[in-house]
Amino acid sequence: MRVEITGPMSTDPKENILTISLITKTICQGAGQDPAEAVMMLLTAAAHITMQQSKEPTDKILMTLAGALGAATVAAEGFFTLRVVPKPANDGKKKK
């Protein structure tokens, strides 16, 4: 497998996220895996990079990763329409 990115790298986080997402989805499809498996790949890659770069003990790294996942979820919601959640048929009220 060869991944090649040509041209200058974007400084726009949204574009970079879409690039990472597309590459990861392509890897999953090429390996015959469900693209949803990309979530585990990306989380594992994030943990791997953090552990390589950090000089902190593992317990502190775990909290950093947990905080980063929360921040990433908020950022993704801001960048993209992640999903539409339909309202309950009864607007959440119980019928009598």
C-alpha positions as CSV (number, residue, x, y, z in Angstrom):
1,M,0.0,0.0,0.0
2,R,1.2,3.5,-0.7
3,V,-0.4,6.7,0.5
4,E,0.8,9.9,-1.2
5,I,-0.4,13.4,-0.5
6,T,0.6,15.8,-3.2
7,G,0.5,19.6,-2.9
8,P,0.8,21.8,0.1
9,M,-0.7,20.7,3.4
10,S,-3.8,22.7,4.4
11,T,-3.8,24.7,7.6
12,D,-7.6,24.3,7.8
13,P,-8.4,21.7,10.5
14,K,-11.7,20.7,8.8
15,E,-9.9,19.9,5.5
16,N,-7.2,17.9,7.4
17,I,-9.9,16.0,9.3
18,L,-11.7,15.1,6.0
19,T,-8.4,14.0,4.5
20,I,-7.6,11.7,7.5
21,S,-11.1,10.4,7.4
22,L,-11.0,9.6,3.7
23,I,-7.6,7.8,4.0
24,T,-8.7,5.8,7.0
25,K,-12.0,4.8,5.2
26,T,-9.9,3.8,2.1
27,I,-7.6,1.6,4.3
28,C,-10.6,-0.2,5.8
29,Q,-12.2,-0.8,2.4
30,G,-8.9,-2.0,1.0
31,A,-8.6,-4.4,3.9
32,G,-12.1,-5.6,3.4
33,Q,-13.2,-4.2,6.8
34,D,-16.3,-2.2,7.6
35,P,-15.4,1.5,7.4
36,A,-16.8,1.8,11.0
37,E,-13.7,-0.1,12.1
38,A,-11.9,3.2,11.3
39,V,-13.0,4.6,14.6
40,M,-10.9,2.0,16.5
41,M,-8.0,2.6,14.1
42,L,-8.1,6.3,14.7
43,L,-8.4,6.0,18.5
44,T,-5.6,3.5,18.6
45,A,-3.4,5.8,16.4
46,A,-4.2,8.7,18.7
47,A,-3.2,6.7,21.7
48,H,0.0,5.4,20.0
49,I,1.1,8.9,19.0
50,T,0.4,10.3,22.5
51,M,2.3,7.5,24.2
52,Q,5.3,8.0,21.8
53,Q,5.4,11.8,22.3
54,S,4.6,12.0,26.0
55,K,7.1,11.6,28.9
56,E,4.2,11.4,31.4
57,P,3.2,8.2,33.2
58,T,0.5,6.1,31.6
59,D,-2.3,7.2,34.0
60,K,-1.8,10.8,33.1
61,I,-1.8,10.0,29.4
62,L,-5.1,8.3,29.7
63,M,-6.8,11.4,31.2
64,T,-5.2,13.5,28.4
65,L,-6.6,11.1,25.8
66,A,-10.1,11.1,27.4
67,G,-10.1,14.9,27.5
68,A,-8.9,15.1,23.9
69,L,-11.7,12.7,22.8
70,G,-14.3,14.9,24.5
71,A,-12.8,18.0,22.8
72,A,-12.7,16.2,19.4
73,T,-16.4,15.3,19.8
74,V,-17.3,18.9,20.4
75,A,-15.1,20.1,17.5
76,A,-16.6,17.5,15.1
77,E,-20.1,18.7,16.0
78,G,-19.0,22.2,15.2
79,F,-17.4,21.3,11.9
80,F,-19.9,18.9,10.5
81,T,-23.5,18.0,10.7
82,L,-22.9,14.6,12.4
83,R,-26.4,13.3,12.3
84,V,-30.0,14.3,12.5
85,V,-31.8,13.0,15.6
86,P,-35.5,12.7,15.0
87,K,-38.0,13.9,17.6
88,P,-40.0,11.2,19.3
89,A,-43.5,10.7,17.8
90,N,-45.1,11.9,21.1
91,D,-42.5,14.6,21.8
92,G,-41.2,12.7,24.7
93,K,-44.5,12.8,26.6
94,K,-46.1,9.5,27.8
95,K,-49.6,8.8,26.6
96,K,-52.3,8.3,29.2
